[in-house]
Amino acid sequence: MGVNDLKTTAKPPPAPPAANPSRDSGAMRADQLTKWPMPARILGRQPGFQVVMRRSVIADIRAHAKSSPEIEICGVLVGNVFHDAKGPWCAVTANIRGNHASGRNAQVTFSAETWTDIHTQMEKRFPQQRILGWYHSHPGFGIFLSEMDVFIQHHFFSAPWQIAYVDDPQGGDRGLFVWRKGLPVREPHLIDEDVDRNAEDAPLSPESTSTISAGPVPDSTRSFPVWILVTATILVLIGAVAFAFWWLR
């Protein structure tokens, strides 16, 4: 990011720049993105930009927020951006906790140590992925982006595919914000049920998403049919036996 400290403070933040209409998640060009169909198991695909979050990621963010129910926590979202026949879509496949961040009831700080740890984990665990955005908690005061949150989004997560996710561990609500015509707007997101729903109540560890694959898992209906492989193997064996019988006659 090229940033040593990224923080929210009690002081009024600098005014964000004027909304830039070109900063819009729905305006991304398909030729700039990898073509990949959204798996059929994920329900609710609509035309235009949509975000898919794995249940395991949502669960770990909630666990992270509950570990500090009175103080804001933060981290980054990891994954990739694709396009299919209906437009661009974003796959959030993992998260990295801001383990060295400092927080208060209504503010959180990404320190230089936090960013060093995040980039180290990106290089080791997710070398083919992107930082898709950030997440933080709002313990007890709902889902919205404060003026400082918007400032952070404008200056440090400004790509049209970058997002913000907010979790309220006390109220139980959470929400996702995407770029629309130069402004971060709250929108629904789709869920990839890679773990049981009850996982959200489980005390997941900070490394709980470390085994998640780098990209979306291809729909099983698109994988190479097993019966073809088995049939081909049998035919090869029959041919080998027939050839050996002919050769030894």
Beta strands, then each sheet from edge to edge (+ up, - down):
strand 1: 6-7
strand 2: 34-35
strand 3: 50-54
strand 4: 74-84
strand 5: 87-97
strand 6: 102-104
strand 7: 107-110
strand 8: 130-137
strand 9: 163-167
strand 10: 174-180
strand 11: 183-187
strand 12: 190-192
sheet 1: 1+ 7- 6+
sheet 2: 2+ 4+ 5- 3- 12-
sheet 3: 2+ 4+ 8- 9- 10+ 11-
end
